[in-house]
Amino acid sequence: MPDDDEVPSTVTPAELRAMLERAPLEAAGRNLRLLPAMVVKNTDVLFAAPEVTLDDALDIASHVGAAFVTLGERTFDLAEFLGDAEGVPASLRNNAASHDGDLEGMDLQFIGAGVSYAWWAAVDWSQELTAELEEWQEDADEKRDRERRERLARAQQLIQAAIEDAGVRAAKPMSRKPVVEAFIRSRMESRNDVGAEYALRWAPQRVAEEWRSAYALLDNSAKVFISDLHELPEWQRAKWKPSVRRDVLLRYAVSRTGGWAPTDKWLKDMDAKSAPTT
């Protein structure tokens, strides 16, 4: 049988049956031995009916000095045809089932001067079924790809919404994951909202990355941050009151990072760095 990227042959079932029945006589008429064998050498030259007839193929075998020819036939196997495809339309499945076990094609193979030749013929309904299945599979693949893109886009939309949410940003980092998950779940459209399920898995990590990025920028400009902090009137009023001073620092850090709350450790360390000296 030809590979998928080769041009298939198409003949009627009656024509295929007639060629299969007369092939032995036509081969004998050309002094070609018909052997019940298989040519295992990869095909070098492929012919296909109806462009090349059975008689033409046998004439070529005789011309190239083939020692023998092999004749094979193929019956249609429904299970093999459908493979692992799921959701095949009933009309296509039923049409294919009506041909299960029917003669589907025949081939003639021979070797001449070290070159392997194969001639192939297949019934028209076989090629039509194959074309219909391939078209359906392409449509199904496109649908799956489209649905996947839509789910990923929805997941990204929900993740971005979580990143921008004031409540998520204000949550303490060590207890933020359930806040993020609750935010996503509150926006699930149904139990089968796959995009939201993706977001549930990915959002906590993405939110954490955004938080780390915000505080990395703040840490990299710590001197400027501390200088600006010291210029705040409320910090000046509270600088000798540690508890109140840390509250001022907290509010200022949140404002400088776009609403992201710091960890307790960050707050403690930054307060130590920015505290007034005696």
ZAMARGU-4260 file (C-alpha; in steps of 0.2 Angstrom, whole numbers, plus 5000, padded with zeros to 4 digits):
<rodrens>
0) 5000/5000/5000 | 5007/5017/4996 | 5013/5029/5010 | 5001/5044/5015 | 5012/5056/5005
5) 5010/5046/4989 | 4996/5049/4976 | 4983/5035/4979 | 4975/5025/4966 | 4956/5024/4964
10) 4946/5011/4954 | 4929/5003/4956 | 4926/4988/4966 | 4921/4978/4951 | 4937/4984/4942
15) 4948/4979/4956 | 4940/4961/4958 | 4942/4959/4939 | 4961/4964/4939 | 4964/4953/4954
20) 4956/4938/4946 | 4965/4940/4929 | 4982/4945/4936 | 4989/4927/4937 | 4984/4923/4919
25) 4992/4939/4913 | 5008/4936/4922 | 5009/4918/4915 | 5006/4925/4898 | 5022/4935/4900
30) 5032/4920/4907 | 5032/4928/4924 | 5032/4917/4939 | 5019/4922/4952 | 5026/4918/4969
35) 5017/4918/4986 | 5031/4929/4993 | 5034/4947/4999 | 5046/4959/4993 | 5055/4966/5008
40) 5066/4978/4999 | 5060/4996/5000 | 5050/5002/4985 | 5061/5012/4972 | 5047/5014/4959
45) 5029/5015/4962 | 5015/5014/4950 | 4996/5016/4953 | 4980/5012/4944 | 4972/5019/4934
50) 4986/5029/4927 | 4996/5013/4925 | 4986/4998/4921 | 4989/4980/4927 | 4994/4975/4909
55) 5007/4990/4909 | 5014/4985/4926 | 5016/4967/4920 | 5024/4973/4904 | 5037/4983/4914
60) 5041/4968/4924 | 5044/4957/4909 | 5054/4972/4901 | 5066/4974/4916 | 5069/4955/4917
65) 5060/4952/4934 | 5062/4934/4939 | 5045/4933/4948 | 5031/4944/4953 | 5021/4944/4969
70) 5002/4948/4970 | 4994/4954/4986 | 4977/4959/4991 | 4971/4969/5006 | 4954/4969/5014
75) 4947/4983/5024 | 4949/4982/5043 | 4937/4994/5052 | 4947/4993/5068 | 4963/4997/5059
80) 4955/5011/5049 | 4948/5020/5065 | 4963/5017/5076 | 4962/5026/5092 | 4952/5040/5085
85) 4938/5045/5097 | 4922/5054/5093 | 4921/5049/5075 | 4904/5055/5068 | 4891/5041/5067
90) 4889/5043/5048 | 4907/5040/5045 | 4909/5026/5057 | 4893/5017/5050 | 4899/5020/5032
95) 4916/5012/5036 | 4908/4998/5045 | 4898/4993/5030 | 4914/4989/5021 | 4923/4979/5035
100) 4931/4964/5027 | 4928/4970/5009 | 4942/4969/4996 | 4951/4986/4997 | 4966/4985/4986
105) 4979/4974/4977 | 4997/4976/4974 | 5010/4969/4962 | 5028/4969/4966 | 5044/4963/4958
110) 5063/4967/4957 | 5072/4970/4941 | 5091/4974/4939 | 5091/4978/4958 | 5077/4990/4957
115) 5061/4987/4967 | 5045/4990/4959 | 5027/4991/4966 | 5010/4993/4957 | 4995/4997/4968
120) 4976/4999/4965 | 4963/5003/4978 | 4944/5005/4977 | 4937/5022/4976 | 4927/5020/4992
125) 4942/5017/5002 | 4951/5033/4997 | 4935/5042/5000 | 4933/5036/5018 | 4951/5040/5021
130) 4949/5057/5015 | 4934/5060/5025 | 4942/5053/5041 | 4957/5064/5038 | 4946/5079/5035
135) 4937/5076/5051 | 4953/5073/5061 | 4960/5090/5055 | 4944/5098/5060 | 4945/5090/5077
140) 4963/5094/5079 | 4959/5112/5075 | 4945/5112/5087 | 4956/5105/5101 | 4969/5118/5097
145) 4957/5132/5097 | 4949/5126/5114 | 4967/5125/5121 | 4971/5142/5116 | 4955/5149/5124
150) 4958/5140/5140 | 4976/5146/5141 | 4970/5164/5137 | 4956/5162/5151 | 4969/5156/5163
155) 4981/5170/5159 | 4966/5183/5161 | 4962/5176/5178 | 4980/5176/5184 | 4983/5194/5178
160) 4967/5199/5187 | 4973/5190/5203 | 4990/5199/5201 | 4981/5216/5200 | 4968/5213/5214
165) 4971/5224/5229 | 4965/5211/5241 | 4978/5198/5234 | 4992/5211/5235 | 4987/5216/5253
170) 4988/5198/5259 | 5003/5193/5269 | 5015/5183/5258 | 5015/5167/5269 | 4996/5166/5269
175) 4993/5173/5252 | 4990/5156/5243 | 4972/5153/5249 | 4968/5171/5246 | 4973/5169/5227
180) 4964/5152/5226 | 4948/5159/5233 | 4950/5174/5221 | 4951/5162/5206 | 4937/5150/5212
185) 4925/5165/5215 | 4927/5168/5196 | 4925/5150/5190 | 4911/5150/5177 | 4907/5131/5179
190) 4913/5115/5186 | 4921/5112/5169 | 4930/5128/5168 | 4947/5121/5163 | 4955/5138/5161
195) 4951/5142/5179 | 4958/5125/5184 | 4974/5130/5175 | 4974/5147/5184 | 4972/5138/5201
200) 4988/5128/5198 | 4998/5143/5191 | 4992/5158/5199 | 5000/5156/5216 | 5017/5155/5208
205) 5014/5169/5196 | 5008/5180/5210 | 5023/5176/5221 | 5035/5180/5206 | 5027/5197/5204
210) 5029/5200/5223 | 5047/5195/5222 | 5050/5207/5207 | 5042/5222/5216 | 5052/5220/5232
215) 5068/5216/5222 | 5066/5233/5214 | 5064/5241/5231 | 5079/5232/5239 | 5090/5237/5224
220) 5085/5255/5228 | 5085/5254/5247 | 5096/5269/5250 | 5084/5280/5240 | 5069/5272/5248
225) 5076/5275/5266 | 5080/5293/5262 | 5062/5296/5255 | 5055/5287/5270 | 5065/5298/5282
230) 5058/5314/5274 | 5040/5308/5278 | 5032/5319/5291 | 5023/5304/5299 | 5040/5295/5300
235) 5048/5309/5308 | 5035/5310/5321 | 5035/5292/5325 | 5054/5288/5323 | 5057/5285/5341
240) 5041/5275/5343 | 5046/5257/5335 | 5028/5251/5334 | 5021/5266/5326 | 5037/5268/5315
245) 5035/5251/5308 | 5017/5255/5303 | 5023/5270/5294 | 5036/5259/5285 | 5023/5246/5281
250) 5011/5258/5273 | 5025/5267/5263 | 5032/5250/5257 | 5015/5245/5251 | 5013/5262/5242
255) 5030/5260/5234 | 5027/5242/5227 | 5009/5245/5220 | 5000/5238/5235 | 5011/5222/5239
260) 5012/5218/5257 | 5030/5214/5263 | 5034/5199/5274 | 5037/5201/5292 | 5055/5198/5290
265) 5057/5211/5277 | 5048/5223/5287 | 5059/5219/5302 | 5075/5220/5292 | 5071/5236/5284
270) 5065/5244/5300 | 5082/5240/5307 | 5091/5248/5292 | 5081/5263/5293 | 5079/5266/5311
275) 5086/5282/5318 | 5103/5281/5327 | 5106/5289/5344
</rodrens>
